Amino acid sequence: MTATRPRRRRDDRGVSSIELAMYMPLLLFVIFLAVQFSLVYLGNQAASAVAREAARVARTSGSAAEAQAAGRRYADNIGGGVLEGATIKVDIQGDNVRVTVTGTAQEISPVGVPTVSQTVEGPLEQFVEGP
């Protein structure tokens, strides 16, 4: 009777290289999404800052044109790429002011990047004489 020897397992050399080749595209895609999400978040924060600045000027001056000009200057000073193509809409109705800033964040991919939009609303400042 001959004794059967157990079969040798295959050698595992090269398996990690194959795993790396399989998982690397997925890892790069996740990193890509994280960076794009961060850029959209930064663009949203920039739009919020522009809207707050324009609303501040509108609340104190009562002028939509001055507020829009101040918002445009602030958007230009933020720097290129953070908030592009910003449109600033200032709406003064009665004792309230509403400023809406819409634009696009910096994009890595030309597909699937949402526009950013922020709205700030508040009352107009009214100065009254004391008693």
N, CA, C and O atoms as CSV, one atom per row, in Angstrom:
chain,resi,resn,atom,element,x,y,z
A,1,MET,N,N,0.839,-1.152,0.000
A,1,MET,CA,C,0.000,0.000,0.000
A,1,MET,C,C,0.894,1.227,0.000
A,1,MET,O,O,1.857,1.323,0.761
A,2,THR,N,N,0.566,2.116,-0.831
A,2,THR,CA,C,1.376,3.326,-0.927
A,2,THR,C,C,0.710,4.441,-0.157
A,2,THR,O,O,-0.505,4.637,-0.204
A,3,ALA,N,N,1.524,5.138,0.528
A,3,ALA,CA,C,0.997,6.272,1.303
A,3,ALA,C,C,0.829,7.471,0.384
A,3,ALA,O,O,1.728,7.802,-0.389
A,4,THR,N,N,-0.314,8.113,0.470
A,4,THR,CA,C,-0.540,9.298,-0.354
A,4,THR,C,C,-0.051,10.514,0.413
A,4,THR,O,O,-0.353,10.711,1.590
A,5,ARG,N,N,0.672,11.269,-0.266
A,5,ARG,CA,C,1.179,12.490,0.347
A,5,ARG,C,C,0.204,13.612,0.074
A,5,ARG,O,O,-0.353,13.690,-1.021
A,6,PRO,N,N,-0.015,14.486,1.047
A,6,PRO,CA,C,-0.931,15.617,0.796
A,6,PRO,C,C,-0.357,16.539,-0.269
A,6,PRO,O,O,0.854,16.734,-0.370
A,7,ARG,N,N,-1.264,17.100,-1.057
A,7,ARG,CA,C,-0.834,18.009,-2.117
A,7,ARG,C,C,-0.295,19.286,-1.504
A,7,ARG,O,O,-0.801,19.785,-0.499
A,8,ARG,N,N,0.713,19.782,-2.117
A,8,ARG,CA,C,1.283,21.050,-1.641
A,8,ARG,C,C,0.371,22.184,-2.063
A,8,ARG,O,O,-0.190,22.179,-3.159
A,9,ARG,N,N,0.236,23.141,-1.188
A,9,ARG,CA,C,-0.548,24.338,-1.518
A,9,ARG,C,C,0.222,25.150,-2.527
A,9,ARG,O,O,1.452,25.115,-2.584
A,10,ARG,N,N,-0.526,25.878,-3.315
A,10,ARG,CA,C,0.128,26.740,-4.287
A,10,ARG,C,C,0.860,27.863,-3.563
A,10,ARG,O,O,0.513,28.250,-2.447
A,11,ASP,N,N,1.845,28.352,-4.215
A,11,ASP,CA,C,2.630,29.435,-3.643
A,11,ASP,C,C,1.813,30.726,-3.686
A,11,ASP,O,O,1.141,30.981,-4.685
A,12,ASP,N,N,1.849,31.549,-2.633
A,12,ASP,CA,C,1.071,32.791,-2.554
A,12,ASP,C,C,1.837,33.997,-3.064
A,12,ASP,O,O,1.379,35.129,-2.908
A,13,ARG,N,N,2.968,33.778,-3.656
A,13,ARG,CA,C,3.734,34.907,-4.149
A,13,ARG,C,C,2.959,35.613,-5.259
A,13,ARG,O,O,2.367,34.965,-6.122
A,14,GLY,N,N,2.968,36.956,-5.231
A,14,GLY,CA,C,2.316,37.756,-6.267
A,14,GLY,C,C,0.860,38.078,-5.997
A,14,GLY,O,O,0.259,38.862,-6.732
A,15,VAL,N,N,0.278,37.494,-4.963
A,15,VAL,CA,C,-1.133,37.724,-4.661
A,15,VAL,C,C,-1.366,39.173,-4.254
A,15,VAL,O,O,-2.352,39.780,-4.672
A,16,SER,N,N,-0.471,39.735,-3.444
A,16,SER,CA,C,-0.665,41.118,-2.996
A,16,SER,C,C,-0.576,42.097,-4.165
A,16,SER,O,O,-1.241,43.133,-4.150
A,17,SER,N,N,0.225,41.788,-5.165
A,17,SER,CA,C,0.297,42.658,-6.349
A,17,SER,C,C,-1.013,42.639,-7.115
A,17,SER,O,O,-1.466,43.671,-7.609
A,18,ILE,N,N,-1.604,41.492,-7.211
A,18,ILE,CA,C,-2.888,41.383,-7.905
A,18,ILE,C,C,-3.979,42.096,-7.111
A,18,ILE,O,O,-4.814,42.789,-7.691
A,19,GLU,N,N,-3.979,41.931,-5.796
A,19,GLU,CA,C,-4.961,42.621,-4.956
A,19,GLU,C,C,-4.809,44.125,-5.077
A,19,GLU,O,O,-5.800,44.851,-5.153
A,20,LEU,N,N,-3.571,44.592,-5.095
A,20,LEU,CA,C,-3.329,46.023,-5.250
A,20,LEU,C,C,-3.860,46.521,-6.590
A,20,LEU,O,O,-4.477,47.584,-6.661
A,21,ALA,N,N,-3.625,45.769,-7.631
A,21,ALA,CA,C,-4.112,46.160,-8.958
A,21,ALA,C,C,-5.636,46.168,-9.016
A,21,ALA,O,O,-6.226,46.943,-9.769
A,22,MET,N,N,-6.273,45.311,-8.226
A,22,MET,CA,C,-7.733,45.251,-8.230
A,22,MET,C,C,-8.344,46.357,-7.379
A,22,MET,O,O,-9.367,46.927,-7.756
A,23,TYR,N,N,-7.741,46.667,-6.247
A,23,TYR,CA,C,-8.331,47.622,-5.309
A,23,TYR,C,C,-7.870,49.062,-5.514
A,23,TYR,O,O,-8.518,49.981,-5.012
A,24,MET,N,N,-6.797,49.283,-6.218
A,24,MET,CA,C,-6.269,50.636,-6.401
A,24,MET,C,C,-7.263,51.565,-7.113
A,24,MET,O,O,-7.419,52.702,-6.669
A,25,PRO,N,N,-7.935,51.154,-8.175
A,25,PRO,CA,C,-8.914,52.067,-8.789
A,25,PRO,C,C,-10.026,52.472,-7.828
A,25,PRO,O,O,-10.462,53.623,-7.832
A,26,LEU,N,N,-10.480,51.543,-7.016
A,26,LEU,CA,C,-11.516,51.860,-6.037
A,26,LEU,C,C,-10.994,52.850,-4.997
A,26,LEU,O,O,-11.695,53.795,-4.636
A,27,LEU,N,N,-9.788,52.642,-4.522
A,27,LEU,CA,C,-9.186,53.546,-3.552
A,27,LEU,C,C,-9.003,54.947,-4.139
A,27,LEU,O,O,-9.297,55.942,-3.478
A,28,LEU,N,N,-8.523,55.020,-5.365
A,28,LEU,CA,C,-8.349,56.322,-6.015
A,28,LEU,C,C,-9.688,57.025,-6.225
A,28,LEU,O,O,-9.772,58.246,-6.091
A,29,PHE,N,N,-10.726,56.275,-6.549
A,29,PHE,CA,C,-12.055,56.866,-6.724
A,29,PHE,C,C,-12.579,57.432,-5.409
A,29,PHE,O,O,-13.172,58.511,-5.397
A,30,VAL,N,N,-12.371,56.725,-4.309
A,30,VAL,CA,C,-12.809,57.220,-2.993
A,30,VAL,C,C,-12.035,58.488,-2.625
A,30,VAL,O,O,-12.620,59.439,-2.106
A,31,ILE,N,N,-10.741,58.510,-2.887
A,31,ILE,CA,C,-9.943,59.716,-2.625
A,31,ILE,C,C,-10.431,60.871,-3.494
A,31,ILE,O,O,-10.550,61.999,-3.016
A,32,PHE,N,N,-10.710,60.598,-4.752
A,32,PHE,CA,C,-11.234,61.602,-5.680
A,32,PHE,C,C,-12.544,62.186,-5.153
A,32,PHE,O,O,-12.724,63.404,-5.161
A,33,LEU,N,N,-13.462,61.329,-4.694
A,33,LEU,CA,C,-14.737,61.811,-4.156
A,33,LEU,C,C,-14.538,62.669,-2.912
A,33,LEU,O,O,-15.226,63.675,-2.736
A,34,ALA,N,N,-13.607,62.282,-2.051
A,34,ALA,CA,C,-13.353,63.050,-0.829
A,34,ALA,C,C,-12.811,64.434,-1.165
A,34,ALA,O,O,-13.221,65.423,-0.558
A,35,VAL,N,N,-11.897,64.512,-2.123
A,35,VAL,CA,C,-11.348,65.812,-2.519
A,35,VAL,C,C,-12.428,66.682,-3.169
A,35,VAL,O,O,-12.516,67.876,-2.883
A,36,GLN,N,N,-13.250,66.087,-4.043
A,36,GLN,CA,C,-14.308,66.862,-4.699
A,36,GLN,C,C,-15.333,67.352,-3.682
A,36,GLN,O,O,-15.783,68.495,-3.767
A,37,PHE,N,N,-15.709,66.512,-2.725
A,37,PHE,CA,C,-16.636,66.922,-1.679
A,37,PHE,C,C,-16.051,68.082,-0.878
A,37,PHE,O,O,-16.768,69.024,-0.538
A,38,SER,N,N,-14.766,68.021,-0.575
A,38,SER,CA,C,-14.121,69.103,0.176
A,38,SER,C,C,-14.127,70.409,-0.607
A,38,SER,O,O,-14.328,71.476,-0.026
A,39,LEU,N,N,-13.909,70.339,-1.913
A,39,LEU,CA,C,-13.928,71.554,-2.732
A,39,LEU,C,C,-15.327,72.150,-2.820
A,39,LEU,O,O,-15.477,73.372,-2.833
A,40,VAL,N,N,-16.349,71.308,-2.881
A,40,VAL,CA,C,-17.728,71.808,-2.894
A,40,VAL,C,C,-18.056,72.446,-1.541
A,40,VAL,O,O,-18.711,73.487,-1.491
A,41,TYR,N,N,-17.608,71.829,-0.451
A,41,TYR,CA,C,-17.823,72.402,0.875
A,41,TYR,C,C,-17.138,73.763,0.995
A,41,TYR,O,O,-17.720,74.706,1.532
A,42,LEU,N,N,-15.909,73.865,0.499
A,42,LEU,CA,C,-15.189,75.135,0.530
A,42,LEU,C,C,-15.899,76.191,-0.315
A,42,LEU,O,O,-15.990,77.348,0.096
A,43,GLY,N,N,-16.398,75.811,-1.481
A,43,GLY,CA,C,-17.157,76.737,-2.321
A,43,GLY,C,C,-18.428,77.198,-1.640
A,43,GLY,O,O,-18.817,78.358,-1.769
A,44,ASN,N,N,-19.079,76.299,-0.916
A,44,ASN,CA,C,-20.292,76.657,-0.182
A,44,ASN,C,C,-19.979,77.653,0.931
A,44,ASN,O,O,-20.746,78.589,1.160
A,45,GLN,N,N,-18.873,77.460,1.614
A,45,GLN,CA,C,-18.470,78.396,2.665
A,45,GLN,C,C,-18.108,79.755,2.079
A,45,GLN,O,O,-18.399,80.786,2.685
A,46,ALA,N,N,-17.479,79.766,0.914
A,46,ALA,CA,C,-17.142,81.032,0.253
A,46,ALA,C,C,-18.404,81.762,-0.167
A,46,ALA,O,O,-18.496,82.979,-0.008
A,47,ALA,N,N,-19.382,81.033,-0.705
A,47,ALA,CA,C,-20.651,81.659,-1.091
A,47,ALA,C,C,-21.360,82.230,0.128
A,47,ALA,O,O,-21.973,83.294,0.050
A,48,SER,N,N,-21.280,81.538,1.237
A,48,SER,CA,C,-21.884,82.032,2.474
A,48,SER,C,C,-21.200,83.320,2.943
A,48,SER,O,O,-21.874,84.255,3.377
A,49,ALA,N,N,-19.881,83.374,2.858
A,49,ALA,CA,C,-19.147,84.575,3.272
A,49,ALA,C,C,-19.487,85.764,2.374
A,49,ALA,O,O,-19.652,86.882,2.863
A,50,VAL,N,N,-19.593,85.533,1.069
A,50,VAL,CA,C,-19.956,86.618,0.142
A,50,VAL,C,C,-21.357,87.102,0.442
A,50,VAL,O,O,-21.608,88.307,0.446
A,51,ALA,N,N,-22.285,86.174,0.696
A,51,ALA,CA,C,-23.665,86.566,1.001
A,51,ALA,C,C,-23.738,87.356,2.304
A,51,ALA,O,O,-24.484,88.331,2.392
A,52,ARG,N,N,-22.981,86.951,3.305
A,52,ARG,CA,C,-22.986,87.691,4.578
A,52,ARG,C,C,-22.428,89.097,4.411
A,52,ARG,O,O,-22.961,90.050,4.979
A,53,GLU,N,N,-21.352,89.229,3.629
A,53,GLU,CA,C,-20.757,90.550,3.410
A,53,GLU,C,C,-21.721,91.463,2.648
A,53,GLU,O,O,-21.892,92.626,3.014
A,54,ALA,N,N,-22.344,90.947,1.599
A,54,ALA,CA,C,-23.294,91.757,0.833
A,54,ALA,C,C,-24.500,92.129,1.688
A,54,ALA,O,O,-24.998,93.251,1.600
A,55,ALA,N,N,-24.972,91.202,2.509
A,55,ALA,CA,C,-26.105,91.497,3.387
A,55,ALA,C,C,-25.729,92.543,4.430
A,55,ALA,O,O,-26.542,93.402,4.770
A,56,ARG,N,N,-24.505,92.473,4.938
A,56,ARG,CA,C,-24.062,93.470,5.922
A,56,ARG,C,C,-24.084,94.866,5.327
A,56,ARG,O,O,-24.544,95.815,5.963
A,57,VAL,N,N,-23.579,94.990,4.093
A,57,VAL,CA,C,-23.575,96.299,3.439
A,57,VAL,C,C,-24.999,96.748,3.137
A,57,VAL,O,O,-25.325,97.922,3.313
A,58,ALA,N,N,-25.842,95.838,2.690
A,58,ALA,CA,C,-27.234,96.198,2.389
A,58,ALA,C,C,-27.984,96.602,3.654
A,58,ALA,O,O,-28.797,97.526,3.625
A,59,ARG,N,N,-27.719,95.923,4.754
A,59,ARG,CA,C,-28.417,96.241,6.003
A,59,ARG,C,C,-28.031,97.613,6.535
A,59,ARG,O,O,-28.869,98.311,7.106
A,60,THR,N,N,-26.779,98.008,6.355
A,60,THR,CA,C,-26.346,99.293,6.899
A,60,THR,C,C,-26.567,100.449,5.931
A,60,THR,O,O,-26.848,101.569,6.357
A,61,SER,N,N,-26.441,100.182,4.621
A,61,SER,CA,C,-26.588,101.290,3.667
A,61,SER,C,C,-27.986,101.386,3.088
A,61,SER,O,O,-28.419,102.470,2.696
A,62,GLY,N,N,-28.699,100.272,3.030
A,62,GLY,CA,C,-30.034,100.283,2.434
A,62,GLY,C,C,-30.014,100.298,0.916
A,62,GLY,O,O,-31.061,100.471,0.291
A,63,SER,N,N,-28.849,100.120,0.310
A,63,SER,CA,C,-28.704,100.185,-1.142
A,63,SER,C,C,-28.346,98.806,-1.704
A,63,SER,O,O,-27.352,98.193,-1.314
A,64,ALA,N,N,-29.184,98.339,-2.627
A,64,ALA,CA,C,-28.926,97.042,-3.255
A,64,ALA,C,C,-27.699,97.116,-4.161
A,64,ALA,O,O,-26.937,96.153,-4.250
A,65,ALA,N,N,-27.504,98.252,-4.835
A,65,ALA,CA,C,-26.361,98.393,-5.745
A,65,ALA,C,C,-25.042,98.365,-4.967
A,65,ALA,O,O,-24.086,97.715,-5.391
A,66,GLU,N,N,-24.988,99.062,-3.837
A,66,GLU,CA,C,-23.777,99.052,-3.017
A,66,GLU,C,C,-23.500,97.649,-2.475
A,66,GLU,O,O,-22.352,97.206,-2.423
A,67,ALA,N,N,-24.559,96.966,-2.076
A,67,ALA,CA,C,-24.403,95.618,-1.536
A,67,ALA,C,C,-23.893,94.660,-2.605
A,67,ALA,O,O,-23.031,93.823,-2.339
A,68,GLN,N,N,-24.426,94.788,-3.805
A,68,GLN,CA,C,-23.985,93.907,-4.886
A,68,GLN,C,C,-22.524,94.177,-5.243
A,68,GLN,O,O,-21.760,93.244,-5.491
A,69,ALA,N,N,-22.136,95.457,-5.266
A,69,ALA,CA,C,-20.744,95.807,-5.565
A,69,ALA,C,C,-19.808,95.289,-4.464
A,69,ALA,O,O,-18.720,94.794,-4.758
A,70,ALA,N,N,-20.227,95.401,-3.216
A,70,ALA,CA,C,-19.407,94.902,-2.109
A,70,ALA,C,C,-19.279,93.381,-2.171
A,70,ALA,O,O,-18.204,92.836,-1.919
A,71,GLY,N,N,-20.360,92.705,-2.503
A,71,GLY,CA,C,-20.320,91.259,-2.652
A,71,GLY,C,C,-19.413,90.835,-3.788
A,71,GLY,O,O,-18.680,89.853,-3.671
A,72,ARG,N,N,-19.459,91.576,-4.897
A,72,ARG,CA,C,-18.594,91.263,-6.051
A,72,ARG,C,C,-17.125,91.446,-5.679
A,72,ARG,O,O,-16.288,90.611,-6.021
A,73,ARG,N,N,-16.805,92.553,-4.968
A,73,ARG,CA,C,-15.417,92.778,-4.538
A,73,ARG,C,C,-14.947,91.650,-3.617
A,73,ARG,O,O,-13.825,91.158,-3.739
A,74,TYR,N,N,-15.818,91.254,-2.703
A,74,TYR,CA,C,-15.456,90.199,-1.753
A,74,TYR,C,C,-15.245,88.870,-2.476
A,74,TYR,O,O,-14.315,88.130,-2.157
A,75,ALA,N,N,-16.096,88.573,-3.434
A,75,ALA,CA,C,-15.956,87.325,-4.207
A,75,ALA,C,C,-14.659,87.328,-5.012
A,75,ALA,O,O,-13.998,86.297,-5.135
A,76,ASP,N,N,-14.298,88.489,-5.559
A,76,ASP,CA,C,-13.051,88.581,-6.316
A,76,ASP,C,C,-11.826,88.453,-5.419
A,76,ASP,O,O,-10.800,87.920,-5.841
A,77,ASN,N,N,-11.928,88.946,-4.168
A,77,ASN,CA,C,-10.805,88.873,-3.235
A,77,ASN,C,C,-10.601,87.487,-2.656
A,77,ASN,O,O,-9.511,87.175,-2.175
A,78,ILE,N,N,-11.621,86.654,-2.692
A,78,ILE,CA,C,-11.485,85.305,-2.141
A,78,ILE,C,C,-10.416,84.539,-2.892
A,78,ILE,O,O,-9.677,83.753,-2.299
A,79,GLY,N,N,-10.332,84.760,-4.171
A,79,GLY,CA,C,-9.314,84.065,-4.969
A,79,GLY,C,C,-9.961,83.203,-6.023
A,79,GLY,O,O,-11.075,82.706,-5.855
A,80,GLY,N,N,-9.252,83.038,-7.095
A,80,GLY,CA,C,-9.778,82.254,-8.193
A,80,GLY,C,C,-9.869,80.779,-7.849
A,80,GLY,O,O,-9.015,80.236,-7.148
A,81,GLY,N,N,-10.899,80.148,-8.344
A,81,GLY,CA,C,-11.052,78.725,-8.166
A,81,GLY,C,C,-11.918,78.314,-6.999
A,81,GLY,O,O,-12.507,77.233,-7.035
A,82,VAL,N,N,-12.020,79.122,-5.973
A,82,VAL,CA,C,-12.827,78.737,-4.817
A,82,VAL,C,C,-14.308,78.862,-5.145
A,82,VAL,O,O,-15.087,77.940,-4.903
A,83,LEU,N,N,-14.690,80.004,-5.695
A,83,LEU,CA,C,-16.073,80.249,-6.094
A,83,LEU,C,C,-16.032,80.938,-7.447
A,83,LEU,O,O,-15.618,82.092,-7.558
A,84,GLU,N,N,-16.461,80.228,-8.462
A,84,GLU,CA,C,-16.393,80.765,-9.815
A,84,GLU,C,C,-17.791,81.084,-10.334
A,84,GLU,O,O,-18.767,80.410,-10.004
A,85,GLY,N,N,-17.859,82.121,-11.148
A,85,GLY,CA,C,-19.126,82.494,-11.769
A,85,GLY,C,C,-20.185,82.888,-10.762
A,85,GLY,O,O,-21.360,82.560,-10.930
A,86,ALA,N,N,-19.781,83.586,-9.724
A,86,ALA,CA,C,-20.723,83.946,-8.663
A,86,ALA,C,C,-21.715,84.987,-9.156
A,86,ALA,O,O,-21.334,86.006,-9.730
A,87,THR,N,N,-22.988,84.715,-8.923
A,87,THR,CA,C,-24.032,85.706,-9.178
A,87,THR,C,C,-24.606,86.121,-7.828
A,87,THR,O,O,-24.909,85.282,-6.980
A,88,ILE,N,N,-24.747,87.416,-7.650
A,88,ILE,CA,C,-25.198,87.964,-6.374
A,88,ILE,C,C,-26.516,88.675,-6.615
A,88,ILE,O,O,-26.594,89.618,-7.402
A,89,LYS,N,N,-27.543,88.215,-5.931
A,89,LYS,CA,C,-28.866,88.820,-6.067
A,89,LYS,C,C,-29.244,89.439,-4.726
A,89,LYS,O,O,-29.324,88.747,-3.712
A,90,VAL,N,N,-29.474,90.749,-4.733
A,90,VAL,CA,C,-29.840,91.472,-3.519
A,90,VAL,C,C,-31.280,91.926,-3.670
A,90,VAL,O,O,-31.629,92.607,-4.634
A,91,ASP,N,N,-32.110,91.544,-2.715
A,91,ASP,CA,C,-33.533,91.870,-2.767
A,91,ASP,C,C,-33.915,92.564,-1.460
A,91,ASP,O,O,-33.884,91.965,-0.385
A,92,ILE,N,N,-34.278,93.846,-1.580
A,92,ILE,CA,C,-34.704,94.606,-0.404
A,92,ILE,C,C,-36.205,94.804,-0.499
A,92,ILE,O,O,-36.699,95.420,-1.443
A,93,GLN,N,N,-36.929,94.281,0.479
A,93,GLN,CA,C,-38.384,94.423,0.521
A,93,GLN,C,C,-38.784,94.917,1.899
A,93,GLN,O,O,-38.624,94.218,2.899
A,94,GLY,N,N,-39.298,96.111,1.933
A,94,GLY,CA,C,-39.709,96.697,3.202
A,94,GLY,C,C,-38.529,96.873,4.131
A,94,GLY,O,O,-37.578,97.588,3.816
A,95,ASP,N,N,-38.594,96.217,5.280
A,95,ASP,CA,C,-37.520,96.316,6.265
A,95,ASP,C,C,-36.597,95.104,6.257
A,95,ASP,O,O,-35.796,94.929,7.175
A,96,ASN,N,N,-36.702,94.276,5.241
A,96,ASN,CA,C,-35.869,93.077,5.159
A,96,ASN,C,C,-34.989,93.102,3.921
A,96,ASN,O,O,-35.331,93.696,2.898
A,97,VAL,N,N,-33.853,92.443,4.043
A,97,VAL,CA,C,-32.959,92.278,2.907
A,97,VAL,C,C,-32.645,90.787,2.778
A,97,VAL,O,O,-32.430,90.087,3.768
A,98,ARG,N,N,-32.626,90.330,1.539
A,98,ARG,CA,C,-32.282,88.936,1.250
A,98,ARG,C,C,-31.220,88.930,0.161
A,98,ARG,O,O,-31.404,89.509,-0.910
A,99,VAL,N,N,-30.102,88.265,0.453
A,99,VAL,CA,C,-29.002,88.165,-0.502
A,99,VAL,C,C,-28.796,86.688,-0.828
A,99,VAL,O,O,-28.636,85.860,0.069
A,100,THR,N,N,-28.802,86.373,-2.108
A,100,THR,CA,C,-28.567,85.008,-2.570
A,100,THR,C,C,-27.342,85.010,-3.473
A,100,THR,O,O,-27.274,85.767,-4.441
A,101,VAL,N,N,-26.384,84.163,-3.151
A,101,VAL,CA,C,-25.163,84.020,-3.948
A,101,VAL,C,C,-25.156,82.605,-4.515
A,101,VAL,O,O,-25.295,81.625,-3.783
A,102,THR,N,N,-24.993,82.519,-5.831
A,102,THR,CA,C,-24.952,81.232,-6.518
A,102,THR,C,C,-23.705,81.189,-7.393
A,102,THR,O,O,-23.355,82.183,-8.029
A,103,GLY,N,N,-23.049,80.065,-7.426
A,103,GLY,CA,C,-21.857,79.905,-8.254
A,103,GLY,C,C,-21.467,78.446,-8.327
A,103,GLY,O,O,-22.230,77.565,-7.930
A,104,THR,N,N,-20.281,78.199,-8.834
A,104,THR,CA,C,-19.776,76.831,-8.900
A,104,THR,C,C,-18.477,76.750,-8.111
A,104,THR,O,O,-17.662,77.672,-8.097
A,105,ALA,N,N,-18.324,75.621,-7.463
A,105,ALA,CA,C,-17.088,75.368,-6.729
A,105,ALA,C,C,-16.037,74.863,-7.708
A,105,ALA,O,O,-16.342,74.505,-8.846
A,106,GLN,N,N,-14.812,74.843,-7.247
A,106,GLN,CA,C,-13.745,74.301,-8.078
A,106,GLN,C,C,-14.045,72.827,-8.323
A,106,GLN,O,O,-14.434,72.099,-7.410
A,107,GLU,N,N,-13.860,72.406,-9.553
A,107,GLU,CA,C,-14.223,71.043,-9.881
A,107,GLU,C,C,-13.036,70.274,-10.453
A,107,GLU,O,O,-12.261,70.790,-11.258
A,108,ILE,N,N,-12.922,69.047,-10.018
A,108,ILE,CA,C,-11.914,68.151,-10.568
A,108,ILE,C,C,-12.492,67.465,-11.797
A,108,ILE,O,O,-11.813,67.281,-12.807
A,109,SER,N,N,-13.753,67.096,-11.685
A,109,SER,CA,C,-14.448,66.423,-12.773
A,109,SER,C,C,-15.495,67.369,-13.352
A,109,SER,O,O,-16.165,68.073,-12.596
A,110,PRO,N,N,-15.649,67.403,-14.664
A,110,PRO,CA,C,-16.676,68.274,-15.238
A,110,PRO,C,C,-18.082,67.696,-15.106
A,110,PRO,O,O,-19.051,68.342,-15.505
A,111,VAL,N,N,-18.207,66.505,-14.560
A,111,VAL,CA,C,-19.498,65.840,-14.460
A,111,VAL,C,C,-19.881,65.675,-12.999
A,111,VAL,O,O,-19.065,65.241,-12.185
A,112,GLY,N,N,-21.106,66.017,-12.667
A,112,GLY,CA,C,-21.634,65.718,-11.352
A,112,GLY,C,C,-21.284,66.679,-10.245
A,112,GLY,O,O,-21.496,66.352,-9.077
A,113,VAL,N,N,-20.758,67.849,-10.551
A,113,VAL,CA,C,-20.430,68.805,-9.503
A,113,VAL,C,C,-21.608,69.772,-9.354
A,113,VAL,O,O,-21.947,70.479,-10.303
A,114,PRO,N,N,-22.227,69.810,-8.184
A,114,PRO,CA,C,-23.382,70.682,-8.018
A,114,PRO,C,C,-22.971,72.147,-7.881
A,114,PRO,O,O,-21.843,72.464,-7.505
A,115,THR,N,N,-23.914,73.020,-8.196
A,115,THR,CA,C,-23.668,74.438,-7.954
A,115,THR,C,C,-23.863,74.697,-6.468
A,115,THR,O,O,-24.596,73.981,-5.785
A,116,VAL,N,N,-23.199,75.725,-5.987
A,116,VAL,CA,C,-23.348,76.098,-4.585
A,116,VAL,C,C,-24.219,77.346,-4.515
A,116,VAL,O,O,-24.149,78.217,-5.382
A,117,SER,N,N,-25.023,77.418,-3.489
A,117,SER,CA,C,-25.914,78.555,-3.317
A,117,SER,C,C,-26.130,78.797,-1.833
A,117,SER,O,O,-26.358,77.864,-1.063
A,118,GLN,N,N,-26.055,80.057,-1.447
A,118,GLN,CA,C,-26.275,80.444,-0.051
A,118,GLN,C,C,-27.163,81.673,-0.015
A,118,GLN,O,O,-27.031,82.568,-0.849
A,119,THR,N,N,-28.062,81.715,0.949
A,119,THR,CA,C,-28.961,82.849,1.122
A,119,THR,C,C,-28.839,83.367,2.544
A,119,THR,O,O,-28.843,82.599,3.506
A,120,VAL,N,N,-28.730,84.685,2.659
A,120,VAL,CA,C,-28.693,85.344,3.962
A,120,VAL,C,C,-29.816,86.360,3.993
A,120,VAL,O,O,-30.016,87.110,3.038
A,121,GLU,N,N,-30.540,86.379,5.086
A,121,GLU,CA,C,-31.675,87.295,5.216
A,121,GLU,C,C,-31.622,87.964,6.578
A,121,GLU,O,O,-31.248,87.344,7.574
A,122,GLY,N,N,-31.996,89.227,6.610
A,122,GLY,CA,C,-32.003,89.942,7.875
A,122,GLY,C,C,-32.703,91.287,7.756
A,122,GLY,O,O,-33.021,91.737,6.655
A,123,PRO,N,N,-32.937,91.917,8.884
A,123,PRO,CA,C,-33.632,93.205,8.868
A,123,PRO,C,C,-32.666,94.343,8.512
A,123,PRO,O,O,-31.465,94.257,8.766
A,124,LEU,N,N,-33.213,95.399,7.925
A,124,LEU,CA,C,-32.426,96.606,7.652
A,124,LEU,C,C,-32.186,97.330,8.972
A,124,LEU,O,O,-33.038,97.350,9.861
A,125,GLU,N,N,-31.012,97.917,9.070
A,125,GLU,CA,C,-30.696,98.691,10.265
A,125,GLU,C,C,-31.482,99.995,10.216
A,125,GLU,O,O,-31.538,100.659,9.180
A,126,GLN,N,N,-32.074,100.346,11.313
A,126,GLN,CA,C,-32.806,101.600,11.405
A,126,GLN,C,C,-32.244,102.391,12.567
A,126,GLN,O,O,-32.229,101.936,13.710
A,127,PHE,N,N,-31.783,103.583,12.245
A,127,PHE,CA,C,-31.215,104.452,13.269
A,127,PHE,C,C,-32.275,105.450,13.704
A,127,PHE,O,O,-32.827,106.182,12.882
A,128,VAL,N,N,-32.549,105.473,14.977
A,128,VAL,CA,C,-33.555,106.394,15.515
A,128,VAL,C,C,-32.887,107.268,16.568
A,128,VAL,O,O,-31.933,106.868,17.234
A,129,GLU,N,N,-33.414,108.448,16.687
A,129,GLU,CA,C,-32.862,109.368,17.659
A,129,GLU,C,C,-33.308,108.959,19.057
A,129,GLU,O,O,-34.403,108.430,19.252
A,130,GLY,N,N,-32.439,109.216,20.014
A,130,GLY,CA,C,-32.752,108.890,21.406
A,130,GLY,C,C,-33.723,109.906,21.994
A,130,GLY,O,O,-33.980,110.943,21.383
A,131,PRO,N,N,-34.257,109.619,23.157
A,131,PRO,CA,C,-35.243,110.519,23.799
A,131,PRO,C,C,-34.668,111.830,24.232
A,131,PRO,O,O,-35.385,112.667,24.779
